[in-house]
């Protein structure tokens, strides 16, 4: 199902917004209704709640002083085409029901087919952005994406010292179109400064090969690389398998967590055209971060993130005459995700 003008309705979008709001108001996670943990509320009931509020869409209204609406931070580059980077992260946070803040590391001139230019943000200004948001917000989780240079990596790692929220590192190195998004001289800094402070790291196969020093040609190699990296850095790794489709029609990611290895599988999405795959890695790590920020355990978070990516591909939006882009799904795809010990 694609988000085309003829099959999208404002009413369904409003309904989902009401559902998310009603569940938050009752203390439930915004994703729980999609996972079947709560019955889907009746529209009239939600409308009744909406009418009783003095400031209906202000989530701070009548909120307990010790409670916070879930918030997450993304530290990444800007994608002028909107499909990846900061734009994809904040769109994903919002769709899942998490407040998003950001620190932009670089401006890019790009679309799904090419990166025409990169303008890195000065490291001191990256630090200024982080200082501004970290002293103000209570984040449940944060993620890093494109960090580009050693100077920016140093600024980010220094700024994050002393904070206890869960950090997810998506070690972005090369764009879908093949452009270098991390200077070669900065690879060591990323490995030495960011990966050790992350709770979770989510490389794709080429990135996992660089981090582990291994060649990855199959799921067994993914398992070895994920387990090796998790032990080396003392954290958890999810090696994304999108570059390595299995013969059974599934895409399988491998997670190494607390000494155990898991396979997370989903069917291959039916896509309209190849450019829709732009931003899949950013979207997965952002969805995973948002779910963790909302209080989900890691297994529910990774299943929800994988389902969110699958749904975003299946329900891609037609944003130009010959171009489709990932877009937050309206349907629940979690039933199509498998997680098991490997």
Buried (B, 14 or more C-beta within 10 A) or exposed (E): EBBEEEEBEEEEEEBBBBBBBBBBBEEBBBBBBBBEEBEEBEBEEBBEBBEEEEEEEEBEEEEEEEEBBBBBBBBBBBBBBBBBBBBBBBBBBBBBBBBBBBBBBBBBBBBBEEBEEBEBBEBEBBBBBBEEBBEEBEBBBBBBBBBBBBBBBBBBBEBBEEBEBBBBBBBBBBBBEEBEBBBEEBBEBBBEBBBBBBBBBBBBBEBBBBBBEBEBEEBEBBBBBBBBBBEBBEBBBBBBBBEBEEEEEBBBBBBBBEEEBBBBBBBBBEBBEEBBBBBBBBBBBBBBBBBBBBEBEBEBBBBBBBBBBBBBBBBBBBBEEEBBBBBBBBEBBBEBBBBEEB
